[in-house]
Amino acid sequence: MRFSSTAINRRGVLALPLLAASARFALPLTAAAAKDAIVPKKMGEMPSTGGLRPGPMGIDATPFRIQGVEPIAIKIDKAQVDSQVETQKIVDGVMLNPSGPFIVSWYQETGRLGATDNCVMAGHLDYWDVGPAVFYHLGDAQEGDSINVTGVDNLIYNYTINWSKLYTVDELDADTVRRIVGRTDQERLTLITCGGTFDYNAGVYLQRRVVRASRDHKNPTS
């Protein structure tokens, strides 16, 4: 599945040069000024937040960390899916294909389980010389059906399907792709596979199936 790099670059950051807030000039002290200069009598205590001070860059400072956990398995009863999940990458706007017919890929540039974001996965519909693959029956799963995803913490994260839709390749412009794989303000799971008519001349499917699910508001289970 090839998407444009503009559309897929979910975590791109616009880098702007930092400008000095004020210039400092070293002025010679007069004799009177040197005499009246204030000299500290002792060193202050080391602040508990290291070098940070209250202000725009230091208030309520917390160490940076990646939120959520990586998925390792997925189960969708209505779609006959019970598969391991591998970690895959998005390279130059292209979602690399899952490594085999019966495994689902999670894209590490997207959201993780338990985090407010969009966790994006993909799987094959069928496979050369194999036949039906892991997401062959994904279209059978409908709104309201359950998806269970296991994380590396061995907890099961439960999702409910919101919608399932087929997109033609022509419909997958930059804005549409951004809505499918882009960040979300709630915990979401997005599954992608091929679908629709197979073009035997070109050797490709002419549509993509996308399933969107939302996290159930309850604690993950062991």
PyMOL commands that place a pseudoatom at each C-alpha (Angstrom):
pseudoatom trace, name=CA, resn=MET, resi=1, chain=A, elem=C, hetatm=0, pos=[0.000, 0.000, 0.000]
pseudoatom trace, name=CA, resn=ARG, resi=2, chain=A, elem=C, hetatm=0, pos=[1.616, 3.235, -1.101]
pseudoatom trace, name=CA, resn=PHE, resi=3, chain=A, elem=C, hetatm=0, pos=[0.622, 6.547, 0.420]
pseudoatom trace, name=CA, resn=SER, resi=4, chain=A, elem=C, hetatm=0, pos=[2.219, 9.916, -0.157]
pseudoatom trace, name=CA, resn=SER, resi=5, chain=A, elem=C, hetatm=0, pos=[4.933, 10.949, 2.263]
pseudoatom trace, name=CA, resn=THR, resi=6, chain=A, elem=C, hetatm=0, pos=[3.070, 14.186, 2.983]
pseudoatom trace, name=CA, resn=ALA, resi=7, chain=A, elem=C, hetatm=0, pos=[-0.009, 12.287, 4.053]
pseudoatom trace, name=CA, resn=ILE, resi=8, chain=A, elem=C, hetatm=0, pos=[1.727, 9.634, 6.076]
pseudoatom trace, name=CA, resn=ASN, resi=9, chain=A, elem=C, hetatm=0, pos=[4.136, 11.871, 7.970]
pseudoatom trace, name=CA, resn=ARG, resi=10, chain=A, elem=C, hetatm=0, pos=[1.984, 11.972, 11.088]
pseudoatom trace, name=CA, resn=ARG, resi=11, chain=A, elem=C, hetatm=0, pos=[4.660, 13.101, 13.510]
pseudoatom trace, name=CA, resn=GLY, resi=12, chain=A, elem=C, hetatm=0, pos=[6.458, 15.618, 11.356]
pseudoatom trace, name=CA, resn=VAL, resi=13, chain=A, elem=C, hetatm=0, pos=[7.769, 18.623, 13.216]
pseudoatom trace, name=CA, resn=LEU, resi=14, chain=A, elem=C, hetatm=0, pos=[8.281, 22.055, 11.680]
pseudoatom trace, name=CA, resn=ALA, resi=15, chain=A, elem=C, hetatm=0, pos=[11.732, 23.052, 12.855]
pseudoatom trace, name=CA, resn=LEU, resi=16, chain=A, elem=C, hetatm=0, pos=[12.252, 26.771, 13.405]
pseudoatom trace, name=CA, resn=PRO, resi=17, chain=A, elem=C, hetatm=0, pos=[15.581, 28.349, 14.356]
pseudoatom trace, name=CA, resn=LEU, resi=18, chain=A, elem=C, hetatm=0, pos=[15.792, 29.483, 17.932]
pseudoatom trace, name=CA, resn=LEU, resi=19, chain=A, elem=C, hetatm=0, pos=[16.392, 33.206, 18.305]
pseudoatom trace, name=CA, resn=ALA, resi=20, chain=A, elem=C, hetatm=0, pos=[18.001, 34.737, 21.348]
pseudoatom trace, name=CA, resn=ALA, resi=21, chain=A, elem=C, hetatm=0, pos=[15.423, 36.440, 23.526]
pseudoatom trace, name=CA, resn=SER, resi=22, chain=A, elem=C, hetatm=0, pos=[17.855, 39.167, 24.509]
pseudoatom trace, name=CA, resn=ALA, resi=23, chain=A, elem=C, hetatm=0, pos=[21.469, 40.160, 23.858]
pseudoatom trace, name=CA, resn=ARG, resi=24, chain=A, elem=C, hetatm=0, pos=[24.000, 40.341, 26.680]
pseudoatom trace, name=CA, resn=PHE, resi=25, chain=A, elem=C, hetatm=0, pos=[26.811, 42.886, 26.708]
pseudoatom trace, name=CA, resn=ALA, resi=26, chain=A, elem=C, hetatm=0, pos=[29.794, 42.831, 29.041]
pseudoatom trace, name=CA, resn=LEU, resi=27, chain=A, elem=C, hetatm=0, pos=[30.265, 46.331, 30.498]
pseudoatom trace, name=CA, resn=PRO, resi=28, chain=A, elem=C, hetatm=0, pos=[33.287, 47.229, 32.668]
pseudoatom trace, name=CA, resn=LEU, resi=29, chain=A, elem=C, hetatm=0, pos=[32.455, 47.876, 36.326]
pseudoatom trace, name=CA, resn=THR, resi=30, chain=A, elem=C, hetatm=0, pos=[33.367, 51.233, 37.783]
pseudoatom trace, name=CA, resn=ALA, resi=31, chain=A, elem=C, hetatm=0, pos=[35.285, 51.310, 41.049]
pseudoatom trace, name=CA, resn=ALA, resi=32, chain=A, elem=C, hetatm=0, pos=[32.111, 52.295, 42.945]
pseudoatom trace, name=CA, resn=ALA, resi=33, chain=A, elem=C, hetatm=0, pos=[30.091, 49.579, 41.285]
pseudoatom trace, name=CA, resn=ALA, resi=34, chain=A, elem=C, hetatm=0, pos=[32.722, 46.976, 42.054]
pseudoatom trace, name=CA, resn=LYS, resi=35, chain=A, elem=C, hetatm=0, pos=[32.793, 48.054, 45.700]
pseudoatom trace, name=CA, resn=ASP, resi=36, chain=A, elem=C, hetatm=0, pos=[29.007, 47.794, 46.029]
pseudoatom trace, name=CA, resn=ALA, resi=37, chain=A, elem=C, hetatm=0, pos=[28.735, 44.535, 44.081]
pseudoatom trace, name=CA, resn=ILE, resi=38, chain=A, elem=C, hetatm=0, pos=[26.617, 41.847, 45.760]
pseudoatom trace, name=CA, resn=VAL, resi=39, chain=A, elem=C, hetatm=0, pos=[28.557, 38.692, 46.496]
pseudoatom trace, name=CA, resn=PRO, resi=40, chain=A, elem=C, hetatm=0, pos=[26.702, 35.476, 47.501]
pseudoatom trace, name=CA, resn=LYS, resi=41, chain=A, elem=C, hetatm=0, pos=[27.736, 34.068, 50.885]
pseudoatom trace, name=CA, resn=LYS, resi=42, chain=A, elem=C, hetatm=0, pos=[26.927, 30.434, 50.058]
pseudoatom trace, name=CA, resn=MET, resi=43, chain=A, elem=C, hetatm=0, pos=[25.676, 28.226, 47.271]
pseudoatom trace, name=CA, resn=GLY, resi=44, chain=A, elem=C, hetatm=0, pos=[21.971, 27.513, 47.052]
pseudoatom trace, name=CA, resn=GLU, resi=45, chain=A, elem=C, hetatm=0, pos=[20.565, 23.982, 47.169]
pseudoatom trace, name=CA, resn=MET, resi=46, chain=A, elem=C, hetatm=0, pos=[20.370, 21.980, 43.980]
pseudoatom trace, name=CA, resn=PRO, resi=47, chain=A, elem=C, hetatm=0, pos=[16.789, 22.194, 42.638]
pseudoatom trace, name=CA, resn=SER, resi=48, chain=A, elem=C, hetatm=0, pos=[14.918, 18.891, 42.621]
pseudoatom trace, name=CA, resn=THR, resi=49, chain=A, elem=C, hetatm=0, pos=[14.044, 19.252, 38.917]
pseudoatom trace, name=CA, resn=GLY, resi=50, chain=A, elem=C, hetatm=0, pos=[17.655, 19.495, 37.816]
pseudoatom trace, name=CA, resn=GLY, resi=51, chain=A, elem=C, hetatm=0, pos=[18.394, 22.602, 35.776]
pseudoatom trace, name=CA, resn=LEU, resi=52, chain=A, elem=C, hetatm=0, pos=[14.754, 23.444, 35.088]
pseudoatom trace, name=CA, resn=ARG, resi=53, chain=A, elem=C, hetatm=0, pos=[13.091, 26.496, 36.624]
pseudoatom trace, name=CA, resn=PRO, resi=54, chain=A, elem=C, hetatm=0, pos=[9.432, 27.528, 36.735]
pseudoatom trace, name=CA, resn=GLY, resi=55, chain=A, elem=C, hetatm=0, pos=[8.463, 29.112, 33.439]
pseudoatom trace, name=CA, resn=PRO, resi=56, chain=A, elem=C, hetatm=0, pos=[7.404, 28.239, 29.903]
pseudoatom trace, name=CA, resn=MET, resi=57, chain=A, elem=C, hetatm=0, pos=[9.997, 25.479, 29.506]
pseudoatom trace, name=CA, resn=GLY, resi=58, chain=A, elem=C, hetatm=0, pos=[10.243, 24.156, 33.021]
pseudoatom trace, name=CA, resn=ILE, resi=59, chain=A, elem=C, hetatm=0, pos=[6.885, 24.208, 34.808]
pseudoatom trace, name=CA, resn=ASP, resi=60, chain=A, elem=C, hetatm=0, pos=[5.653, 20.776, 35.837]
pseudoatom trace, name=CA, resn=ALA, resi=61, chain=A, elem=C, hetatm=0, pos=[8.494, 19.199, 33.892]
pseudoatom trace, name=CA, resn=THR, resi=62, chain=A, elem=C, hetatm=0, pos=[8.340, 15.440, 33.445]
pseudoatom trace, name=CA, resn=PRO, resi=63, chain=A, elem=C, hetatm=0, pos=[10.791, 13.161, 31.641]
pseudoatom trace, name=CA, resn=PHE, resi=64, chain=A, elem=C, hetatm=0, pos=[9.889, 12.380, 28.035]
pseudoatom trace, name=CA, resn=ARG, resi=65, chain=A, elem=C, hetatm=0, pos=[8.602, 8.875, 27.508]
pseudoatom trace, name=CA, resn=ILE, resi=66, chain=A, elem=C, hetatm=0, pos=[6.689, 6.957, 24.868]
pseudoatom trace, name=CA, resn=GLN, resi=67, chain=A, elem=C, hetatm=0, pos=[3.114, 6.421, 25.930]
pseudoatom trace, name=CA, resn=GLY, resi=68, chain=A, elem=C, hetatm=0, pos=[1.363, 3.067, 25.574]
pseudoatom trace, name=CA, resn=VAL, resi=69, chain=A, elem=C, hetatm=0, pos=[2.552, -0.448, 24.831]
pseudoatom trace, name=CA, resn=GLU, resi=70, chain=A, elem=C, hetatm=0, pos=[3.283, -2.354, 21.640]
pseudoatom trace, name=CA, resn=PRO, resi=71, chain=A, elem=C, hetatm=0, pos=[0.714, -4.899, 20.409]
pseudoatom trace, name=CA, resn=ILE, resi=72, chain=A, elem=C, hetatm=0, pos=[1.755, -8.529, 19.978]
pseudoatom trace, name=CA, resn=ALA, resi=73, chain=A, elem=C, hetatm=0, pos=[-1.498, -10.341, 19.076]
pseudoatom trace, name=CA, resn=ILE, resi=74, chain=A, elem=C, hetatm=0, pos=[-4.967, -9.618, 17.705]
pseudoatom trace, name=CA, resn=LYS, resi=75, chain=A, elem=C, hetatm=0, pos=[-8.238, -11.564, 17.779]
pseudoatom trace, name=CA, resn=ILE, resi=76, chain=A, elem=C, hetatm=0, pos=[-11.445, -10.782, 15.869]
pseudoatom trace, name=CA, resn=ASP, resi=77, chain=A, elem=C, hetatm=0, pos=[-13.980, -13.586, 16.228]
pseudoatom trace, name=CA, resn=LYS, resi=78, chain=A, elem=C, hetatm=0, pos=[-16.358, -12.287, 13.529]
pseudoatom trace, name=CA, resn=ALA, resi=79, chain=A, elem=C, hetatm=0, pos=[-13.491, -12.081, 11.012]
pseudoatom trace, name=CA, resn=GLN, resi=80, chain=A, elem=C, hetatm=0, pos=[-11.852, -15.405, 11.931]
pseudoatom trace, name=CA, resn=VAL, resi=81, chain=A, elem=C, hetatm=0, pos=[-8.674, -13.574, 12.969]
pseudoatom trace, name=CA, resn=ASP, resi=82, chain=A, elem=C, hetatm=0, pos=[-6.420, -14.975, 15.685]
pseudoatom trace, name=CA, resn=SER, resi=83, chain=A, elem=C, hetatm=0, pos=[-2.923, -13.825, 14.822]
pseudoatom trace, name=CA, resn=GLN, resi=84, chain=A, elem=C, hetatm=0, pos=[0.382, -12.599, 16.105]
pseudoatom trace, name=CA, resn=VAL, resi=85, chain=A, elem=C, hetatm=0, pos=[1.300, -8.952, 15.477]
pseudoatom trace, name=CA, resn=GLU, resi=86, chain=A, elem=C, hetatm=0, pos=[4.727, -7.945, 14.203]
pseudoatom trace, name=CA, resn=THR, resi=87, chain=A, elem=C, hetatm=0, pos=[6.300, -4.491, 14.203]
pseudoatom trace, name=CA, resn=GLN, resi=88, chain=A, elem=C, hetatm=0, pos=[6.650, -2.892, 10.794]
pseudoatom trace, name=CA, resn=LYS, resi=89, chain=A, elem=C, hetatm=0, pos=[7.716, 0.539, 9.474]
pseudoatom trace, name=CA, resn=ILE, resi=90, chain=A, elem=C, hetatm=0, pos=[6.497, 3.321, 7.226]
pseudoatom trace, name=CA, resn=VAL, resi=91, chain=A, elem=C, hetatm=0, pos=[9.347, 4.281, 4.883]
pseudoatom trace, name=CA, resn=ASP, resi=92, chain=A, elem=C, hetatm=0, pos=[9.113, 7.378, 2.678]
pseudoatom trace, name=CA, resn=GLY, resi=93, chain=A, elem=C, hetatm=0, pos=[5.340, 7.347, 2.965]
pseudoatom trace, name=CA, resn=VAL, resi=94, chain=A, elem=C, hetatm=0, pos=[5.021, 3.650, 2.118]
pseudoatom trace, name=CA, resn=MET, resi=95, chain=A, elem=C, hetatm=0, pos=[3.515, 1.174, 4.572]
pseudoatom trace, name=CA, resn=LEU, resi=96, chain=A, elem=C, hetatm=0, pos=[5.790, -1.841, 4.282]
pseudoatom trace, name=CA, resn=ASN, resi=97, chain=A, elem=C, hetatm=0, pos=[3.907, -5.072, 3.661]
pseudoatom trace, name=CA, resn=PRO, resi=98, chain=A, elem=C, hetatm=0, pos=[3.404, -7.667, 6.417]
pseudoatom trace, name=CA, resn=SER, resi=99, chain=A, elem=C, hetatm=0, pos=[6.149, -10.285, 6.240]
pseudoatom trace, name=CA, resn=GLY, resi=100, chain=A, elem=C, hetatm=0, pos=[3.807, -13.227, 5.676]
pseudoatom trace, name=CA, resn=PRO, resi=101, chain=A, elem=C, hetatm=0, pos=[0.216, -14.248, 4.920]
pseudoatom trace, name=CA, resn=PHE, resi=102, chain=A, elem=C, hetatm=0, pos=[-0.878, -15.042, 8.462]
pseudoatom trace, name=CA, resn=ILE, resi=103, chain=A, elem=C, hetatm=0, pos=[0.645, -12.214, 10.483]
pseudoatom trace, name=CA, resn=VAL, resi=104, chain=A, elem=C, hetatm=0, pos=[-0.633, -8.685, 11.118]
pseudoatom trace, name=CA, resn=SER, resi=105, chain=A, elem=C, hetatm=0, pos=[1.703, -5.686, 11.008]
pseudoatom trace, name=CA, resn=TRP, resi=106, chain=A, elem=C, hetatm=0, pos=[1.573, -2.792, 13.472]
pseudoatom trace, name=CA, resn=TYR, resi=107, chain=A, elem=C, hetatm=0, pos=[3.299, 0.358, 12.234]
pseudoatom trace, name=CA, resn=GLN, resi=108, chain=A, elem=C, hetatm=0, pos=[5.614, 1.725, 14.892]
pseudoatom trace, name=CA, resn=GLU, resi=109, chain=A, elem=C, hetatm=0, pos=[5.174, 5.322, 13.693]
pseudoatom trace, name=CA, resn=THR, resi=110, chain=A, elem=C, hetatm=0, pos=[1.514, 5.142, 14.749]
pseudoatom trace, name=CA, resn=GLY, resi=111, chain=A, elem=C, hetatm=0, pos=[-0.182, 4.926, 18.143]
pseudoatom trace, name=CA, resn=ARG, resi=112, chain=A, elem=C, hetatm=0, pos=[0.284, 2.258, 20.807]
pseudoatom trace, name=CA, resn=LEU, resi=113, chain=A, elem=C, hetatm=0, pos=[-2.173, 0.413, 23.012]
pseudoatom trace, name=CA, resn=GLY, resi=114, chain=A, elem=C, hetatm=0, pos=[-3.425, 2.444, 25.940]
pseudoatom trace, name=CA, resn=ALA, resi=115, chain=A, elem=C, hetatm=0, pos=[-2.362, 5.769, 24.411]
pseudoatom trace, name=CA, resn=THR, resi=116, chain=A, elem=C, hetatm=0, pos=[-4.568, 8.528, 23.045]
pseudoatom trace, name=CA, resn=ASP, resi=117, chain=A, elem=C, hetatm=0, pos=[-3.746, 8.024, 19.387]
pseudoatom trace, name=CA, resn=ASN, resi=118, chain=A, elem=C, hetatm=0, pos=[-4.460, 5.912, 16.306]
pseudoatom trace, name=CA, resn=CYS, resi=119, chain=A, elem=C, hetatm=0, pos=[-2.984, 2.401, 16.389]
pseudoatom trace, name=CA, resn=VAL, resi=120, chain=A, elem=C, hetatm=0, pos=[-2.679, 1.348, 12.731]
pseudoatom trace, name=CA, resn=MET, resi=121, chain=A, elem=C, hetatm=0, pos=[-2.315, -2.251, 11.539]
pseudoatom trace, name=CA, resn=ALA, resi=122, chain=A, elem=C, hetatm=0, pos=[-2.427, -4.021, 8.180]
pseudoatom trace, name=CA, resn=GLY, resi=123, chain=A, elem=C, hetatm=0, pos=[-2.716, -7.592, 6.939]
pseudoatom trace, name=CA, resn=HIS, resi=124, chain=A, elem=C, hetatm=0, pos=[-2.890, -9.459, 3.658]
pseudoatom trace, name=CA, resn=LEU, resi=125, chain=A, elem=C, hetatm=0, pos=[-6.250, -10.388, 2.123]
pseudoatom trace, name=CA, resn=ASP, resi=126, chain=A, elem=C, hetatm=0, pos=[-4.757, -13.305, 0.212]
pseudoatom trace, name=CA, resn=TYR, resi=127, chain=A, elem=C, hetatm=0, pos=[-1.303, -14.441, -0.756]
pseudoatom trace, name=CA, resn=TRP, resi=128, chain=A, elem=C, hetatm=0, pos=[0.408, -15.784, -3.847]
pseudoatom trace, name=CA, resn=ASP, resi=129, chain=A, elem=C, hetatm=0, pos=[0.493, -19.612, -3.881]
pseudoatom trace, name=CA, resn=VAL, resi=130, chain=A, elem=C, hetatm=0, pos=[-1.213, -19.654, -0.459]
pseudoatom trace, name=CA, resn=GLY, resi=131, chain=A, elem=C, hetatm=0, pos=[-4.787, -18.451, -0.914]
pseudoatom trace, name=CA, resn=PRO, resi=132, chain=A, elem=C, hetatm=0, pos=[-6.864, -16.698, 1.785]
pseudoatom trace, name=CA, resn=ALA, resi=133, chain=A, elem=C, hetatm=0, pos=[-4.686, -14.797, 4.261]
pseudoatom trace, name=CA, resn=VAL, resi=134, chain=A, elem=C, hetatm=0, pos=[-5.147, -13.344, 7.748]
pseudoatom trace, name=CA, resn=PHE, resi=135, chain=A, elem=C, hetatm=0, pos=[-7.597, -10.547, 6.813]
pseudoatom trace, name=CA, resn=TYR, resi=136, chain=A, elem=C, hetatm=0, pos=[-9.544, -12.531, 4.195]
pseudoatom trace, name=CA, resn=HIS, resi=137, chain=A, elem=C, hetatm=0, pos=[-12.732, -12.290, 6.276]
pseudoatom trace, name=CA, resn=LEU, resi=138, chain=A, elem=C, hetatm=0, pos=[-12.165, -8.783, 7.657]
pseudoatom trace, name=CA, resn=GLY, resi=139, chain=A, elem=C, hetatm=0, pos=[-15.157, -7.547, 5.659]
pseudoatom trace, name=CA, resn=ASP, resi=140, chain=A, elem=C, hetatm=0, pos=[-17.400, -9.866, 7.709]
pseudoatom trace, name=CA, resn=ALA, resi=141, chain=A, elem=C, hetatm=0, pos=[-16.757, -7.802, 10.851]
pseudoatom trace, name=CA, resn=GLN, resi=142, chain=A, elem=C, hetatm=0, pos=[-19.332, -5.050, 11.249]
pseudoatom trace, name=CA, resn=GLU, resi=143, chain=A, elem=C, hetatm=0, pos=[-20.160, -2.108, 13.484]
pseudoatom trace, name=CA, resn=GLY, resi=144, chain=A, elem=C, hetatm=0, pos=[-20.462, -3.179, 17.117]
pseudoatom trace, name=CA, resn=ASP, resi=145, chain=A, elem=C, hetatm=0, pos=[-18.247, -6.264, 16.801]
pseudoatom trace, name=CA, resn=SER, resi=146, chain=A, elem=C, hetatm=0, pos=[-15.340, -6.716, 19.184]
pseudoatom trace, name=CA, resn=ILE, resi=147, chain=A, elem=C, hetatm=0, pos=[-11.602, -6.693, 18.582]
pseudoatom trace, name=CA, resn=ASN, resi=148, chain=A, elem=C, hetatm=0, pos=[-9.182, -7.865, 21.272]
pseudoatom trace, name=CA, resn=VAL, resi=149, chain=A, elem=C, hetatm=0, pos=[-5.528, -6.841, 21.059]
pseudoatom trace, name=CA, resn=THR, resi=150, chain=A, elem=C, hetatm=0, pos=[-2.860, -8.204, 23.404]
pseudoatom trace, name=CA, resn=GLY, resi=151, chain=A, elem=C, hetatm=0, pos=[0.044, -5.965, 24.378]
pseudoatom trace, name=CA, resn=VAL, resi=152, chain=A, elem=C, hetatm=0, pos=[3.602, -6.718, 25.437]
pseudoatom trace, name=CA, resn=ASP, resi=153, chain=A, elem=C, hetatm=0, pos=[2.344, -6.226, 28.996]
pseudoatom trace, name=CA, resn=ASN, resi=154, chain=A, elem=C, hetatm=0, pos=[0.215, -9.385, 28.491]
pseudoatom trace, name=CA, resn=LEU, resi=155, chain=A, elem=C, hetatm=0, pos=[-2.978, -7.382, 28.958]
pseudoatom trace, name=CA, resn=ILE, resi=156, chain=A, elem=C, hetatm=0, pos=[-5.877, -7.508, 26.509]
pseudoatom trace, name=CA, resn=TYR, resi=157, chain=A, elem=C, hetatm=0, pos=[-7.118, -4.178, 25.131]
pseudoatom trace, name=CA, resn=ASN, resi=158, chain=A, elem=C, hetatm=0, pos=[-10.726, -4.309, 23.971]
pseudoatom trace, name=CA, resn=TYR, resi=159, chain=A, elem=C, hetatm=0, pos=[-12.056, -2.332, 20.999]
pseudoatom trace, name=CA, resn=THR, resi=160, chain=A, elem=C, hetatm=0, pos=[-15.468, -2.005, 19.364]
pseudoatom trace, name=CA, resn=ILE, resi=161, chain=A, elem=C, hetatm=0, pos=[-15.798, -1.494, 15.611]
pseudoatom trace, name=CA, resn=ASN, resi=162, chain=A, elem=C, hetatm=0, pos=[-17.233, 1.908, 14.633]
pseudoatom trace, name=CA, resn=TRP, resi=163, chain=A, elem=C, hetatm=0, pos=[-17.316, 1.388, 10.882]
pseudoatom trace, name=CA, resn=SER, resi=164, chain=A, elem=C, hetatm=0, pos=[-15.964, -0.663, 7.985]
pseudoatom trace, name=CA, resn=LYS, resi=165, chain=A, elem=C, hetatm=0, pos=[-15.561, 0.843, 4.531]
pseudoatom trace, name=CA, resn=LEU, resi=166, chain=A, elem=C, hetatm=0, pos=[-14.124, 0.106, 1.082]
pseudoatom trace, name=CA, resn=TYR, resi=167, chain=A, elem=C, hetatm=0, pos=[-12.160, 2.904, -0.579]
pseudoatom trace, name=CA, resn=THR, resi=168, chain=A, elem=C, hetatm=0, pos=[-11.214, 2.936, -4.236]
pseudoatom trace, name=CA, resn=VAL, resi=169, chain=A, elem=C, hetatm=0, pos=[-7.574, 3.738, -4.880]
pseudoatom trace, name=CA, resn=ASP, resi=170, chain=A, elem=C, hetatm=0, pos=[-8.677, 7.004, -6.503]
pseudoatom trace, name=CA, resn=GLU, resi=171, chain=A, elem=C, hetatm=0, pos=[-10.421, 8.038, -3.280]
pseudoatom trace, name=CA, resn=LEU, resi=172, chain=A, elem=C, hetatm=0, pos=[-7.221, 7.729, -1.272]
pseudoatom trace, name=CA, resn=ASP, resi=173, chain=A, elem=C, hetatm=0, pos=[-5.978, 11.278, -1.712]
pseudoatom trace, name=CA, resn=ALA, resi=174, chain=A, elem=C, hetatm=0, pos=[-3.725, 12.965, 0.847]
pseudoatom trace, name=CA, resn=ASP, resi=175, chain=A, elem=C, hetatm=0, pos=[-6.582, 14.250, 3.042]
pseudoatom trace, name=CA, resn=THR, resi=176, chain=A, elem=C, hetatm=0, pos=[-8.363, 10.892, 3.109]
pseudoatom trace, name=CA, resn=VAL, resi=177, chain=A, elem=C, hetatm=0, pos=[-5.174, 9.023, 3.967]
pseudoatom trace, name=CA, resn=ARG, resi=178, chain=A, elem=C, hetatm=0, pos=[-4.461, 11.515, 6.737]
pseudoatom trace, name=CA, resn=ARG, resi=179, chain=A, elem=C, hetatm=0, pos=[-7.898, 10.844, 8.239]
pseudoatom trace, name=CA, resn=ILE, resi=180, chain=A, elem=C, hetatm=0, pos=[-7.310, 7.098, 8.042]
pseudoatom trace, name=CA, resn=VAL, resi=181, chain=A, elem=C, hetatm=0, pos=[-3.806, 6.838, 9.499]
pseudoatom trace, name=CA, resn=GLY, resi=182, chain=A, elem=C, hetatm=0, pos=[-3.367, 10.210, 11.171]
pseudoatom trace, name=CA, resn=ARG, resi=183, chain=A, elem=C, hetatm=0, pos=[-3.375, 10.948, 14.876]
pseudoatom trace, name=CA, resn=THR, resi=184, chain=A, elem=C, hetatm=0, pos=[-6.652, 10.857, 16.809]
pseudoatom trace, name=CA, resn=ASP, resi=185, chain=A, elem=C, hetatm=0, pos=[-7.751, 12.551, 20.025]
pseudoatom trace, name=CA, resn=GLN, resi=186, chain=A, elem=C, hetatm=0, pos=[-9.093, 9.276, 21.433]
pseudoatom trace, name=CA, resn=GLU, resi=187, chain=A, elem=C, hetatm=0, pos=[-7.835, 5.690, 21.575]
pseudoatom trace, name=CA, resn=ARG, resi=188, chain=A, elem=C, hetatm=0, pos=[-8.497, 4.273, 18.116]
pseudoatom trace, name=CA, resn=LEU, resi=189, chain=A, elem=C, hetatm=0, pos=[-7.541, 1.135, 16.200]
pseudoatom trace, name=CA, resn=THR, resi=190, chain=A, elem=C, hetatm=0, pos=[-7.408, 1.154, 12.389]
pseudoatom trace, name=CA, resn=LEU, resi=191, chain=A, elem=C, hetatm=0, pos=[-7.090, -2.015, 10.303]
pseudoatom trace, name=CA, resn=ILE, resi=192, chain=A, elem=C, hetatm=0, pos=[-6.229, -1.935, 6.589]
pseudoatom trace, name=CA, resn=THR, resi=193, chain=A, elem=C, hetatm=0, pos=[-6.248, -4.609, 3.902]
pseudoatom trace, name=CA, resn=CYS, resi=194, chain=A, elem=C, hetatm=0, pos=[-6.927, -4.971, 0.184]
pseudoatom trace, name=CA, resn=GLY, resi=195, chain=A, elem=C, hetatm=0, pos=[-10.440, -5.450, -1.172]
pseudoatom trace, name=CA, resn=GLY, resi=196, chain=A, elem=C, hetatm=0, pos=[-12.830, -5.117, -4.038]
pseudoatom trace, name=CA, resn=THR, resi=197, chain=A, elem=C, hetatm=0, pos=[-12.036, -6.229, -7.566]
pseudoatom trace, name=CA, resn=PHE, resi=198, chain=A, elem=C, hetatm=0, pos=[-8.688, -7.744, -8.469]
pseudoatom trace, name=CA, resn=ASP, resi=199, chain=A, elem=C, hetatm=0, pos=[-7.118, -6.341, -11.649]
pseudoatom trace, name=CA, resn=TYR, resi=200, chain=A, elem=C, hetatm=0, pos=[-5.426, -9.373, -13.212]
pseudoatom trace, name=CA, resn=ASN, resi=201, chain=A, elem=C, hetatm=0, pos=[-3.631, -7.272, -15.812]
pseudoatom trace, name=CA, resn=ALA, resi=202, chain=A, elem=C, hetatm=0, pos=[-2.026, -4.990, -13.231]
pseudoatom trace, name=CA, resn=GLY, resi=203, chain=A, elem=C, hetatm=0, pos=[-1.852, -7.665, -10.523]
pseudoatom trace, name=CA, resn=VAL, resi=204, chain=A, elem=C, hetatm=0, pos=[-3.404, -5.417, -7.849]
pseudoatom trace, name=CA, resn=TYR, resi=205, chain=A, elem=C, hetatm=0, pos=[-6.652, -4.942, -5.945]
pseudoatom trace, name=CA, resn=LEU, resi=206, chain=A, elem=C, hetatm=0, pos=[-8.540, -1.808, -6.895]
pseudoatom trace, name=CA, resn=GLN, resi=207, chain=A, elem=C, hetatm=0, pos=[-9.854, -1.045, -3.399]
pseudoatom trace, name=CA, resn=ARG, resi=208, chain=A, elem=C, hetatm=0, pos=[-8.728, -0.947, 0.216]
pseudoatom trace, name=CA, resn=ARG, resi=209, chain=A, elem=C, hetatm=0, pos=[-10.827, -2.005, 3.197]
pseudoatom trace, name=CA, resn=VAL, resi=210, chain=A, elem=C, hetatm=0, pos=[-10.482, 0.123, 6.301]
pseudoatom trace, name=CA, resn=VAL, resi=211, chain=A, elem=C, hetatm=0, pos=[-11.939, -0.824, 9.692]
pseudoatom trace, name=CA, resn=ARG, resi=212, chain=A, elem=C, hetatm=0, pos=[-12.010, 1.770, 12.472]
pseudoatom trace, name=CA, resn=ALA, resi=213, chain=A, elem=C, hetatm=0, pos=[-12.585, 0.797, 16.111]
pseudoatom trace, name=CA, resn=SER, resi=214, chain=A, elem=C, hetatm=0, pos=[-12.620, 2.671, 19.404]
pseudoatom trace, name=CA, resn=ARG, resi=215, chain=A, elem=C, hetatm=0, pos=[-11.230, 1.515, 22.730]
pseudoatom trace, name=CA, resn=ASP, resi=216, chain=A, elem=C, hetatm=0, pos=[-13.777, 0.274, 25.241]
pseudoatom trace, name=CA, resn=HIS, resi=217, chain=A, elem=C, hetatm=0, pos=[-13.734, 2.427, 28.351]
pseudoatom trace, name=CA, resn=LYS, resi=218, chain=A, elem=C, hetatm=0, pos=[-12.673, -0.219, 30.806]
pseudoatom trace, name=CA, resn=ASN, resi=219, chain=A, elem=C, hetatm=0, pos=[-9.395, -1.470, 32.157]
pseudoatom trace, name=CA, resn=PRO, resi=220, chain=A, elem=C, hetatm=0, pos=[-7.464, -4.009, 30.068]
pseudoatom trace, name=CA, resn=THR, resi=221, chain=A, elem=C, hetatm=0, pos=[-7.761, -7.580, 31.267]
pseudoatom trace, name=CA, resn=SER, resi=222, chain=A, elem=C, hetatm=0, pos=[-5.128, -10.226, 31.827]
for i in range(1, 222): cmd.bond("trace and resi %d" % i, "trace and resi %d" % (i + 1))
show_as sticks, trace
zoom trace
